[in-house]
Amino acid sequence: MAIADDNVVTRGYRGRIGNLIFRRWGKKTVVSLAPSTDNRKWSKTQKTNRLRFRNAMAYSRKALNDPDKLKYYRKKAKGMQTI
């Protein structure tokens, strides 16, 4: 794990870039490798939720490619919601 103190390049970074995870701990930016999911054992509930999310993403990609559905969902979006 690397700590980047007062580095103008990494100051304020949060999230993932490639296989690196940037976290903020107090006033420091901490850089670490992303955890491996290769040997992870998913529970039955986790598998079900992951499948539901995969299906939802597939539906949304299809809907965004259909001009009629896209128009419908743009009308339904409220406030700061985006499509």
Backbone bond lengths (Angstrom), bond angles and torsions (degrees), N, CA, C in turn:
res aa  C-N    CA-C-N  psi(-1)  N-CA   C-N-CA  omega(-1)  CA-C   N-CA-C  phi
1 M - - - 1.438 - - 1.526 107.58 -
2 A 1.305 115.83 130.73 1.458 121.33 178.50 1.519 109.50 -107.27
3 I 1.330 115.40 146.06 1.458 120.83 176.72 1.515 107.99 -116.31
4 A 1.304 116.36 125.62 1.463 121.66 -179.45 1.527 108.53 -106.62
5 D 1.322 116.69 99.76 1.469 121.77 179.26 1.518 109.77 -89.37
6 D 1.314 116.83 125.38 1.457 122.78 172.59 1.532 112.73 49.57
7 N 1.319 116.70 41.71 1.456 122.78 179.25 1.526 107.72 -95.59
8 V 1.315 118.05 121.03 1.467 120.50 -176.68 1.519 112.54 -65.08
9 V 1.317 118.04 -24.11 1.461 121.27 -179.32 1.529 111.20 -76.25
10 T 1.318 117.44 -43.13 1.468 120.40 -175.05 1.518 113.39 -103.70
11 R 1.303 119.68 1.63 1.466 122.07 -178.15 1.527 110.06 -59.97
12 G 1.308 115.72 124.84 1.454 120.68 176.56 1.525 115.01 83.97
13 Y 1.330 118.39 -3.46 1.467 119.46 178.37 1.515 109.75 -64.28
14 R 1.332 115.36 140.38 1.455 122.85 171.29 1.512 106.15 -144.39
15 G 1.310 116.50 143.44 1.456 119.29 174.92 1.509 112.55 110.71
16 R 1.307 114.76 -156.60 1.458 121.42 -172.07 1.515 110.76 -119.68
17 I 1.316 115.22 136.49 1.458 122.90 170.88 1.517 105.74 -131.60
18 G 1.335 115.67 110.63 1.461 119.16 -176.59 1.517 109.92 62.79
19 N 1.325 116.44 -123.26 1.456 121.90 -179.02 1.531 111.62 -101.42
20 L 1.330 117.24 12.12 1.460 121.84 -179.79 1.521 110.77 -105.37
21 I 1.324 115.70 138.45 1.456 122.38 176.85 1.526 107.87 -111.13
22 F 1.333 116.76 125.81 1.460 122.67 177.35 1.522 107.89 -105.07
23 R 1.347 116.43 124.64 1.459 121.86 -179.86 1.522 109.13 -126.53
24 R 1.312 114.94 152.56 1.460 120.18 174.35 1.523 107.93 -104.13
25 W 1.329 117.43 123.01 1.455 123.75 174.00 1.510 106.35 -121.11
26 G 1.310 115.40 103.95 1.455 118.95 -175.59 1.520 109.31 65.44
27 K 1.323 116.39 -122.87 1.458 120.92 179.52 1.520 112.18 -101.10
28 K 1.332 117.27 11.80 1.456 121.32 -176.97 1.523 110.66 -110.55
29 T 1.325 116.00 148.68 1.458 122.04 171.77 1.519 107.41 -100.49
30 V 1.334 116.78 123.04 1.455 122.18 -178.34 1.522 108.19 -109.78
31 V 1.338 116.28 132.23 1.459 122.17 -178.69 1.524 108.29 -113.95
32 S 1.329 116.93 129.83 1.464 121.03 177.54 1.518 109.25 -143.72
33 L 1.326 115.31 166.81 1.462 120.25 177.06 1.523 109.86 -76.17
34 A 1.311 116.06 148.31 1.459 121.01 176.92 1.529 108.97 -67.33
35 P 1.332 117.59 142.35 1.459 119.41 179.00 1.520 111.41 -66.92
36 S 1.314 115.83 145.57 1.468 121.52 179.64 1.523 109.69 -81.77
37 T 1.320 116.63 136.81 1.469 120.97 176.44 1.527 111.02 -110.88
38 D 1.331 116.73 13.27 1.464 120.57 -176.64 1.524 112.86 -60.99
39 N 1.327 117.25 -44.30 1.465 120.54 -175.03 1.518 112.82 -103.64
40 R 1.322 117.60 15.51 1.454 121.34 -177.09 1.525 110.12 -73.22
41 K 1.320 114.96 136.98 1.468 121.15 175.90 1.521 107.86 -101.71
42 W 1.335 116.87 112.56 1.457 121.42 -179.66 1.521 108.99 -83.57
43 S 1.328 116.99 139.77 1.462 120.93 175.53 1.533 108.33 -73.69
44 K 1.322 116.37 167.90 1.464 120.46 -179.73 1.531 110.29 -61.37
45 T 1.333 117.45 -40.67 1.459 121.48 179.44 1.526 110.89 -65.07
46 Q 1.335 116.80 -41.78 1.459 120.10 178.62 1.526 110.98 -63.30
47 K 1.325 116.45 -41.61 1.464 120.37 178.46 1.524 110.54 -61.82
48 T 1.343 116.11 -42.21 1.462 120.79 179.03 1.521 110.68 -62.30
49 N 1.335 116.80 -45.91 1.467 120.46 -179.52 1.522 111.91 -66.03
50 R 1.326 117.06 -38.48 1.465 120.26 178.59 1.530 110.72 -65.15
51 L 1.328 116.90 -38.36 1.460 121.20 178.11 1.529 110.47 -66.98
52 R 1.360 117.10 -42.62 1.463 120.72 177.76 1.528 110.56 -60.77
53 F 1.327 117.03 -41.94 1.457 120.49 -179.74 1.531 110.50 -67.45
54 R 1.326 117.09 -40.67 1.473 121.09 177.62 1.526 110.33 -60.38
55 N 1.334 116.73 -42.89 1.466 120.70 178.72 1.525 111.32 -66.20
56 A 1.354 116.63 -39.12 1.463 120.34 178.27 1.527 110.62 -63.81
57 M 1.313 117.38 -40.50 1.463 121.06 179.19 1.531 110.77 -66.20
58 A 1.319 116.67 -39.88 1.466 120.24 178.21 1.534 110.04 -63.29
59 Y 1.345 116.68 -41.71 1.461 120.47 177.98 1.523 110.91 -62.88
60 S 1.338 116.55 -44.59 1.466 119.20 -177.08 1.528 111.26 -65.07
61 R 1.321 117.63 -37.38 1.470 119.79 177.71 1.528 110.77 -63.54
62 K 1.339 115.47 -41.70 1.465 120.14 177.46 1.524 111.20 -63.89
63 A 1.337 115.73 -44.56 1.466 120.77 -177.40 1.519 111.19 -63.48
64 L 1.334 117.68 -38.42 1.460 120.76 -179.24 1.526 112.46 -70.41
65 N 1.319 116.35 -20.52 1.469 120.28 177.37 1.522 112.61 -88.76
66 D 1.332 117.19 -8.70 1.461 122.33 178.49 1.537 107.91 -99.37
67 P 1.334 118.30 114.17 1.469 120.96 -175.66 1.529 114.01 -56.99
68 D 1.335 118.08 -37.57 1.465 120.78 -179.74 1.527 111.37 -67.24
69 K 1.328 116.86 -45.31 1.457 120.21 179.63 1.529 110.86 -67.74
70 L 1.311 116.41 -37.06 1.462 120.49 178.86 1.528 110.20 -61.31
71 K 1.337 115.84 -44.40 1.459 120.89 178.61 1.526 110.45 -62.05
72 Y 1.341 116.91 -42.67 1.462 122.23 178.82 1.532 111.04 -60.32
73 Y 1.323 117.35 -48.47 1.461 120.84 -177.20 1.527 111.98 -70.71
74 R 1.300 118.23 -29.85 1.464 120.24 175.56 1.526 110.47 -66.52
75 K 1.343 116.89 -37.15 1.464 120.72 176.83 1.532 110.61 -66.58
76 K 1.334 117.22 -37.41 1.460 122.37 -177.08 1.529 112.36 -73.66
77 A 1.324 118.58 -23.35 1.461 121.62 -178.06 1.523 109.75 -63.16
78 K 1.352 115.70 137.51 1.455 120.93 -178.06 1.519 109.73 -120.60
79 G 1.317 115.53 147.54 1.455 120.47 173.51 1.521 113.43 56.67
80 M 1.306 115.83 -120.51 1.462 122.01 -175.85 1.525 112.94 -91.34
81 Q 1.331 118.51 5.50 1.455 121.19 179.91 1.518 109.67 -66.80
82 T 1.309 116.56 142.29 1.457 121.94 177.78 1.510 109.69 -123.79
83 I 1.305 115.61 162.35 1.460 121.68 177.70 1.512 108.09 -114.81
